[in-house]
Amino acid sequence: MANDASAVSDAPSSAVSNSPLADPFSPPADSSLWRKNFLLGAATASYQIEGAVDEDGRLPSIWDTFSATPGKVLAGDTGAVACDHYHRWEADIDMLASLGLEGYRLSIAWPRVMDAAGRPNRKGLDFYKRLLNRLKEKGITSFVTLYHWDLPQHLEDRGGWLNRDTAYRFADYADLMSRELAGTVDAWATLNEPWCSAYLGYGNGHHAPGLANDRFATQAMHHLLLAHGLAIPVLRGNDPASQKGIVANIGRGTANSDSAADQRAAHLFEVQHNAWILDPLLKGEYPQDLFELWPGTEPLVLDGDMQTIAAPLDFLGINYYFRTNVASDGAHGFRDVPLEGVERTQMGWEVYPDGLRDLLTGFKKTYRNLPPVYITENGMASDDKVIDGHVDDAQRISFLKRHLAAVDQAIKAGVDVRGYFLWSLMDNFEWAFGYERRFGVVHVDYSTQKRTVKRSAELVAKFLKERKARV
């Protein structure tokens, strides 16, 4: 989940006009989403749902440490129990299947599967083997993310992503997982949202491990991308039948005025949010404009690093949530200028579906070698309540309809988008915002762990059933 603390406000969600419940959720007849090979699924992440942080040999992660630090997470919440998925995974997979969802994107908890010496933890590995085998039995396509932010604390104690050695330890981890799970994974993603790991973790301190230095952010990013590049050939060697890729969160930046300074500010916003990650992956170089924004922060790059990072990809995962309106800060950067009178979510993020279409079509023009794309996360938070056994999440229904329409527009413009994963399958631990913000299409009562399917999930299931029934 892309949790950009700089974009968060306490703004209330706007009312959505024309109740979407009265409007069929199914896309128009000419929509690309009716294609049976367009994968529609849901996503989760290990620390956000699993709980069981002290069970079966799992080691502490940086998020265990960070969330246990007073003042770091809203209400002092932690992922110690979360959705108790570690114990309830069978019922959760049954629920996923009952909705007709065709794909499931999950992540593996690195601290659960290896000890500090790099030896396999059999109990942790067996958990994922059982889960992946059950997905296969259900005919659900599995997208497995190796790193969704839960770095083992013992590696952070040695410098974390500021230490180049962590990239090599990640390659060891990728080697173990792809040997153990070969044949059960349809698609591997090395990293989830390296922007968040690098910038929120090491640049402004809003995420674990809580460091704040621009120079740290660029060096952490380099080591994250190096880890990705080192892992790709390992995954190819051990599990050749699977797809290999990476997941990036992207941000749409728009200028507050037509002035050259504000237009430049919007460009720099997108350089920092998008090109910082995509240029190394797809062009083999860092965007020089990034160092106009952050002078003197160039990372230490060794010979061959950029070639390693630019290893060919089978797919690119894209996570999109909102746009940011910016103006020049009067120096060499940008500042947020929140727009008034726009629809926002519980996170305070603006609902802006056109941003997804515009970014996708822009990437197709910018990167000639753009691989096939999956929207690996898209969704919104709302303060959902169970009333008489039901959750009427009207704003989410409208949000999903409009973003799926934006995906269809991008496909019709020539972008090879092959699937879409709802964020998230169920309400969960929302990082620095704890359990207050609900992104799920399934409601979770954290006191009882009762799951309640929301209206949005019911309508997605209805569409999938309609699509399956088409000749």
C-alpha positions as CSV (number, residue, x, y, z in Angstrom):
1,M,0.0,0.0,0.0
2,A,1.4,3.4,-1.0
3,N,1.2,5.4,2.2
4,D,2.5,8.9,1.3
5,A,2.3,10.7,4.5
6,S,3.0,14.0,2.8
7,A,-0.3,13.8,1.0
8,V,-2.5,13.0,4.0
9,S,-4.9,15.4,5.5
10,D,-7.9,15.1,7.8
11,A,-10.3,16.3,5.1
12,P,-13.6,14.4,5.1
13,S,-14.7,12.2,2.2
14,S,-16.9,14.1,-0.2
15,A,-20.3,12.8,-0.9
16,V,-20.6,11.0,-4.2
17,S,-23.4,12.2,-6.4
18,N,-25.7,9.7,-8.1
19,S,-25.6,6.6,-5.9
20,P,-23.6,4.0,-7.7
21,L,-25.8,1.3,-6.1
22,A,-28.5,2.3,-8.5
23,D,-26.0,2.0,-11.4
24,P,-24.8,-1.4,-12.7
25,F,-21.2,-2.0,-11.7
26,S,-20.4,-3.9,-14.9
27,P,-18.3,-2.0,-17.5
28,P,-19.9,-0.9,-20.8
29,A,-20.2,-3.5,-23.5
30,D,-17.2,-2.3,-25.4
31,S,-14.9,-2.3,-22.4
32,S,-11.6,-4.3,-22.6
33,L,-12.4,-5.6,-19.1
34,W,-14.8,-8.1,-20.5
35,R,-11.8,-10.0,-22.0
36,K,-11.6,-13.3,-20.2
37,N,-7.8,-13.0,-20.2
38,F,-7.9,-9.7,-18.2
39,L,-7.0,-10.9,-14.7
40,L,-9.1,-9.4,-11.9
41,G,-7.9,-10.1,-8.4
42,A,-7.2,-8.7,-4.9
43,A,-4.0,-8.0,-3.0
44,T,-2.7,-8.1,0.5
45,A,0.7,-7.9,2.3
46,S,2.2,-10.1,5.0
47,Y,2.7,-7.6,7.9
48,Q,-0.6,-6.0,7.2
49,I,-2.7,-9.2,7.7
50,E,-0.7,-12.2,9.1
51,G,-0.2,-11.4,12.8
52,A,1.5,-14.3,14.6
53,V,4.7,-12.2,14.8
54,D,6.3,-14.4,17.5
55,E,5.2,-17.8,16.3
56,D,6.9,-20.7,14.6
57,G,10.4,-19.1,14.4
58,R,9.5,-15.8,12.9
59,L,12.1,-13.2,13.6
60,P,11.4,-9.5,14.4
61,S,11.0,-7.1,11.4
62,I,11.6,-3.4,11.2
63,W,7.8,-2.9,11.3
64,D,7.6,-4.8,14.6
65,T,10.3,-2.4,16.0
66,F,8.8,0.8,14.4
67,S,5.2,0.1,15.4
68,A,6.2,-0.7,19.0
69,T,7.9,2.7,19.2
70,P,5.6,5.3,20.9
71,G,4.3,7.9,18.6
72,K,5.2,6.2,15.3
73,V,1.8,4.6,14.5
74,L,-1.7,6.0,15.1
75,A,-3.2,4.8,18.4
76,G,-0.1,2.7,19.1
77,D,-1.4,0.0,16.8
78,T,0.9,-2.8,15.7
79,G,0.7,-5.8,13.3
80,A,1.1,-8.3,16.2
81,V,-2.4,-9.8,15.5
82,A,-3.6,-7.8,12.4
83,C,-6.2,-10.0,10.6
84,D,-4.8,-13.2,12.2
85,H,-4.5,-14.5,8.6
86,Y,-1.7,-16.9,9.7
87,H,-4.3,-18.9,11.6
88,R,-7.3,-18.1,9.3
89,W,-5.7,-18.4,5.9
90,E,-7.9,-21.3,4.8
91,A,-11.1,-19.5,5.4
92,D,-9.6,-16.3,3.8
93,I,-8.7,-18.2,0.6
94,D,-12.2,-19.8,0.6
95,M,-13.6,-16.3,0.8
96,L,-11.4,-15.1,-2.0
97,A,-12.6,-18.0,-4.2
98,S,-16.2,-17.5,-3.3
99,L,-16.0,-13.9,-4.7
100,G,-14.8,-15.4,-8.0
101,L,-11.6,-13.4,-7.9
102,E,-9.1,-14.8,-10.4
103,G,-5.9,-13.6,-8.9
104,Y,-4.3,-13.2,-5.5
105,R,-1.3,-11.0,-4.8
106,L,0.3,-11.8,-1.5
107,S,3.7,-11.1,0.0
108,I,6.1,-13.4,1.9
109,A,7.4,-12.3,5.3
110,W,11.2,-12.5,5.0
111,P,11.6,-12.8,8.8
112,R,9.2,-15.8,8.7
113,V,11.2,-18.0,6.3
114,M,14.9,-17.6,7.2
115,D,16.9,-17.4,10.4
116,A,19.6,-14.7,11.0
117,A,22.2,-17.1,9.6
118,G,20.2,-17.5,6.3
119,R,19.1,-21.0,7.1
120,P,15.5,-21.9,6.1
121,N,12.8,-21.9,8.7
122,R,10.7,-24.9,7.7
123,K,7.5,-23.9,9.6
124,G,7.4,-20.6,7.9
125,L,8.1,-22.1,4.5
126,D,5.4,-24.7,5.1
127,F,2.8,-22.0,5.7
128,Y,3.4,-20.4,2.3
129,K,3.5,-23.8,0.6
130,R,0.1,-24.7,2.0
131,L,-1.3,-21.4,1.0
132,L,0.0,-21.5,-2.5
133,N,-1.1,-25.1,-3.1
134,R,-4.6,-24.1,-2.0
135,L,-4.6,-21.3,-4.5
136,K,-3.6,-23.7,-7.2
137,E,-6.4,-26.1,-6.2
138,K,-8.9,-23.2,-6.4
139,G,-7.6,-22.1,-9.9
140,I,-6.5,-18.7,-8.6
141,T,-3.4,-17.1,-10.2
142,S,-0.7,-16.3,-7.6
143,F,1.4,-13.1,-7.7
144,V,4.0,-13.3,-4.9
145,T,5.9,-10.3,-3.7
146,L,9.2,-11.1,-2.0
147,Y,9.6,-7.7,-0.2
148,H,6.6,-5.7,1.1
149,W,8.6,-3.6,3.6
150,D,9.1,-6.1,6.4
151,L,12.9,-6.2,6.5
152,P,14.4,-8.5,9.2
153,Q,15.4,-6.3,12.1
154,H,18.8,-8.1,12.3
155,L,19.6,-6.7,8.8
156,E,18.5,-3.2,9.7
157,D,20.9,-3.5,12.7
158,R,23.7,-3.8,10.2
159,G,22.6,-0.8,8.2
160,G,19.5,-2.1,6.4
161,W,19.1,-0.7,2.9
162,L,21.9,1.7,3.5
163,N,24.2,-1.3,3.5
164,R,25.0,-2.7,0.1
165,D,25.3,-6.1,1.6
166,T,21.5,-6.2,2.2
167,A,21.1,-6.4,-1.6
168,Y,23.1,-9.6,-1.6
169,R,21.2,-11.0,1.3
170,F,18.0,-10.3,-0.6
171,A,19.3,-12.3,-3.5
172,D,20.0,-15.2,-1.1
173,Y,16.4,-14.9,0.1
174,A,15.1,-14.9,-3.4
175,D,17.1,-18.0,-4.2
176,L,15.7,-19.9,-1.2
177,M,12.1,-18.9,-1.9
178,S,12.2,-19.6,-5.7
179,R,13.8,-23.0,-5.0
180,E,11.3,-24.0,-2.3
181,L,8.2,-22.6,-4.1
182,A,9.0,-23.3,-7.7
183,G,6.0,-24.4,-9.6
184,T,3.5,-22.9,-7.2
185,V,4.0,-19.2,-8.1
186,D,2.6,-17.8,-11.3
187,A,4.4,-14.4,-11.0
188,W,7.1,-13.1,-8.7
189,A,7.5,-9.5,-7.9
190,T,10.9,-8.7,-6.2
191,L,9.9,-5.5,-4.4
192,N,6.7,-3.6,-3.5
193,E,7.0,0.2,-3.9
194,P,10.7,0.9,-3.5
195,W,9.8,4.6,-3.4
196,C,8.0,4.0,0.0
197,S,10.9,1.9,1.4
198,A,13.5,4.5,0.3
199,Y,11.8,7.8,0.8
200,L,9.3,7.2,3.6
201,G,11.7,4.8,5.4
202,Y,15.0,6.7,5.0
203,G,14.1,10.1,3.5
204,N,11.4,11.6,5.8
205,G,11.1,8.9,8.5
206,H,7.3,8.3,8.3
207,H,7.9,4.6,7.8
208,A,10.2,2.0,9.3
209,P,13.1,2.3,10.0
210,G,12.2,6.0,10.6
211,L,15.4,7.7,9.3
212,A,15.2,11.1,7.6
213,N,17.9,12.2,5.2
214,D,17.6,12.8,1.4
215,R,21.1,11.2,0.9
216,F,19.9,8.2,2.8
217,A,16.9,7.9,0.6
218,T,18.9,7.9,-2.7
219,Q,21.4,5.4,-1.4
220,A,18.7,3.1,0.0
221,M,16.9,3.3,-3.3
222,H,20.0,2.2,-5.2
223,H,20.5,-0.8,-2.9
224,L,16.8,-1.7,-3.2
225,L,17.0,-1.6,-7.0
226,L,20.3,-3.5,-7.0
227,A,18.6,-6.2,-4.9
228,H,15.9,-6.4,-7.5
229,G,18.4,-6.7,-10.3
230,L,20.4,-9.4,-8.5
231,A,17.3,-11.4,-7.8
232,I,15.8,-11.5,-11.3
233,P,18.3,-13.9,-12.8
234,V,18.1,-16.1,-9.7
235,L,14.3,-16.3,-10.0
236,R,14.7,-17.1,-13.7
237,G,17.1,-19.9,-13.0
238,N,15.1,-21.5,-10.3
239,D,11.5,-21.0,-11.5
240,P,11.6,-20.5,-15.3
241,A,7.9,-21.0,-15.9
242,S,6.9,-18.0,-13.8
243,Q,6.7,-14.3,-14.7
244,K,9.2,-12.0,-13.0
245,G,8.7,-8.3,-12.3
246,I,8.6,-5.5,-9.8
247,V,5.9,-3.3,-8.3
248,A,6.2,0.5,-8.3
249,N,3.8,3.1,-6.8
250,I,3.3,6.0,-9.2
251,G,2.1,9.5,-8.6
252,R,0.4,12.0,-10.9
253,G,1.6,15.6,-10.3
254,T,-0.3,18.5,-11.8
255,A,0.8,22.2,-11.9
256,N,-1.1,24.8,-9.9
257,S,-0.8,27.3,-12.7
258,D,0.4,27.7,-16.3
259,S,3.6,29.4,-15.0
260,A,6.9,27.9,-16.1
261,A,7.9,27.6,-12.5
262,D,4.8,25.6,-11.5
263,Q,5.0,23.4,-14.7
264,R,8.6,22.6,-13.7
265,A,7.5,21.8,-10.2
266,A,5.0,19.3,-11.5
267,H,7.7,17.7,-13.7
268,L,10.0,17.4,-10.7
269,F,7.2,15.8,-8.7
270,E,6.8,13.1,-11.3
271,V,10.6,12.7,-11.6
272,Q,10.8,12.0,-7.9
273,H,7.8,9.7,-7.7
274,N,8.1,7.9,-11.0
275,A,11.3,8.4,-13.0
276,W,13.5,7.8,-9.9
277,I,12.4,4.2,-10.1
278,L,11.4,3.6,-13.7
279,D,14.4,5.2,-15.4
280,P,16.9,2.9,-13.8
281,L,14.7,-0.1,-14.5
282,L,13.9,0.7,-18.1
283,K,16.7,3.0,-19.2
284,G,19.6,1.9,-17.0
285,E,20.2,5.4,-15.6
286,Y,19.0,7.7,-12.9
287,P,17.1,10.9,-14.0
288,Q,19.5,13.8,-13.5
289,D,16.6,16.1,-12.7
290,L,16.3,14.2,-9.4
291,F,19.6,15.8,-8.3
292,E,18.3,19.2,-9.2
293,L,15.6,18.6,-6.7
294,W,18.0,17.1,-4.1
295,P,21.5,18.5,-4.9
296,G,24.5,16.5,-3.8
297,T,22.5,13.3,-3.1
298,E,23.8,11.1,-5.9
299,P,24.2,7.5,-4.6
300,L,27.4,5.5,-4.8
301,V,27.1,3.4,-8.0
302,L,29.6,0.8,-8.8
303,D,30.6,-0.5,-12.2
304,G,27.9,-2.8,-13.6
305,D,25.2,-1.8,-11.1
306,M,22.9,-0.1,-13.6
307,Q,23.2,-2.9,-16.1
308,T,22.2,-5.3,-13.2
309,I,19.2,-3.1,-12.2
310,A,18.0,-2.9,-15.8
311,A,17.5,-6.6,-16.2
312,P,14.6,-7.3,-18.6
313,L,11.2,-7.7,-16.9
314,D,8.2,-9.9,-17.8
315,F,5.8,-7.4,-16.2
316,L,5.7,-4.1,-14.4
317,G,3.3,-3.8,-11.4
318,I,1.7,-0.4,-11.0
319,N,0.1,0.9,-7.8
320,Y,-1.9,4.1,-8.1
321,Y,-4.0,6.0,-5.6
322,F,-4.2,9.8,-6.1
323,R,-2.8,12.9,-7.7
324,T,-0.9,15.8,-6.0
325,N,-1.3,19.4,-7.2
326,V,1.9,21.3,-6.8
327,A,3.5,24.7,-7.2
328,S,7.1,25.9,-7.2
329,D,8.6,26.2,-3.8
330,G,10.6,29.2,-5.0
331,A,13.8,27.3,-5.0
332,H,14.6,24.0,-6.8
333,G,11.6,21.9,-5.8
334,F,7.8,21.8,-5.3
335,R,5.2,22.2,-2.6
336,D,1.8,20.7,-2.3
337,V,-1.2,23.0,-3.0
338,P,-4.3,20.9,-2.1
339,L,-7.3,21.7,-4.3
340,E,-10.6,22.6,-2.7
341,G,-14.0,21.2,-3.6
342,V,-12.6,17.9,-4.9
343,E,-13.6,14.4,-3.8
344,R,-11.3,12.9,-1.2
345,T,-11.0,9.5,0.6
346,Q,-10.6,8.8,4.3
347,M,-6.9,9.2,3.8
348,G,-7.4,12.8,2.5
349,W,-6.2,11.7,-1.0
350,E,-7.9,13.2,-4.0
351,V,-9.9,10.8,-6.2
352,Y,-8.5,11.3,-9.7
353,P,-9.0,8.4,-12.1
354,D,-7.7,10.3,-15.1
355,G,-4.3,10.3,-13.4
356,L,-4.0,6.6,-13.8
357,R,-4.8,6.7,-17.5
358,D,-2.5,9.7,-18.1
359,L,0.5,8.1,-16.4
360,L,0.0,4.8,-18.2
361,T,-0.2,6.4,-21.6
362,G,2.8,8.7,-20.7
363,F,4.9,5.7,-19.7
364,K,4.2,4.0,-23.1
365,K,5.6,7.1,-24.9
366,T,8.6,7.5,-22.5
367,Y,9.7,3.9,-22.3
368,R,9.9,2.0,-25.6
369,N,10.6,-1.2,-23.7
370,L,7.7,-0.8,-21.3
371,P,6.8,-4.4,-20.3
372,P,3.2,-5.7,-19.9
373,V,1.5,-3.9,-17.0
374,Y,-0.6,-5.2,-14.1
375,I,-2.4,-2.7,-11.9
376,T,-1.2,-4.4,-8.7
377,E,-2.9,-2.0,-6.3
378,N,-5.8,0.4,-6.6
379,G,-8.4,1.2,-4.0
380,M,-9.4,3.7,-1.3
381,A,-10.0,4.0,2.4
382,S,-13.4,4.8,3.9
383,D,-14.8,4.7,7.4
384,D,-16.9,1.6,6.7
385,K,-19.5,0.3,9.3
386,V,-21.4,-2.9,9.4
387,I,-25.1,-2.1,9.6
388,D,-27.6,-5.0,9.9
389,G,-24.9,-7.3,8.6
390,H,-24.1,-5.3,5.5
391,V,-21.5,-2.7,4.5
392,D,-22.7,-0.2,1.9
393,D,-19.4,1.3,0.7
394,A,-20.9,3.5,-2.0
395,Q,-17.8,5.7,-2.5
396,R,-15.6,2.7,-3.1
397,I,-18.0,1.3,-5.7
398,S,-17.9,4.6,-7.6
399,F,-14.1,4.8,-7.2
400,L,-13.5,1.3,-8.6
401,K,-15.8,1.9,-11.5
402,R,-14.1,5.1,-12.6
403,H,-10.6,3.7,-12.1
404,L,-11.4,0.5,-14.1
405,A,-12.8,2.8,-16.8
406,A,-9.4,4.7,-16.8
407,V,-7.6,1.4,-17.2
408,D,-9.8,0.6,-20.2
409,Q,-9.0,3.9,-21.7
410,A,-5.3,3.2,-21.4
411,I,-5.7,-0.2,-23.0
412,K,-7.6,1.4,-25.9
413,A,-4.7,3.9,-26.2
414,G,-2.3,1.0,-26.8
415,V,-1.0,0.3,-23.3
416,D,-0.6,-3.5,-22.6
417,V,-2.5,-3.7,-19.3
418,R,-3.2,-7.4,-18.4
419,G,-4.9,-7.3,-15.0
420,Y,-6.0,-5.3,-12.0
421,F,-5.8,-6.1,-8.3
422,L,-8.1,-4.5,-5.8
423,W,-6.4,-3.0,-2.7
424,S,-7.2,-4.7,-0.5
425,L,-8.9,-8.0,-0.1
426,M,-9.7,-7.0,3.5
427,D,-9.3,-4.2,6.0
428,N,-5.9,-4.5,7.6
429,F,-3.0,-2.8,9.4
430,E,-2.5,0.4,7.4
431,W,1.1,1.1,8.4
432,A,1.5,4.4,10.2
433,F,-2.3,4.8,10.3
434,G,-2.9,1.6,12.2
435,Y,-6.4,0.1,12.0
436,E,-8.4,3.4,11.6
437,R,-8.3,3.5,7.7
438,R,-10.2,0.7,6.0
439,F,-9.1,-0.2,2.4
440,G,-10.7,-3.6,2.2
441,V,-13.5,-4.9,0.0
442,V,-14.1,-7.2,3.0
443,H,-14.7,-5.6,6.4
444,V,-12.8,-7.0,9.4
445,D,-14.0,-6.6,13.0
446,Y,-10.6,-6.6,14.7
447,S,-12.1,-7.5,18.1
448,T,-13.7,-10.7,16.8
449,Q,-11.9,-11.2,13.4
450,K,-15.3,-11.5,11.8
451,R,-15.2,-10.9,8.0
452,T,-18.1,-9.2,6.3
453,V,-18.1,-8.9,2.5
454,K,-18.8,-5.3,1.5
455,R,-21.2,-4.3,-1.3
456,S,-18.2,-3.4,-3.5
457,A,-17.0,-7.0,-3.4
458,E,-20.4,-8.3,-4.1
459,L,-20.6,-6.2,-7.3
460,V,-17.1,-7.2,-8.4
461,A,-18.2,-10.9,-7.9
462,K,-21.4,-10.2,-9.9
463,F,-19.4,-8.8,-12.8
464,L,-16.9,-11.7,-12.8
465,K,-19.8,-14.2,-12.8
466,E,-21.4,-12.3,-15.8
467,R,-18.1,-12.3,-17.6
468,K,-17.5,-16.0,-17.0
469,A,-21.0,-16.8,-18.4
470,R,-20.3,-15.0,-21.7
471,V,-19.6,-17.3,-24.6
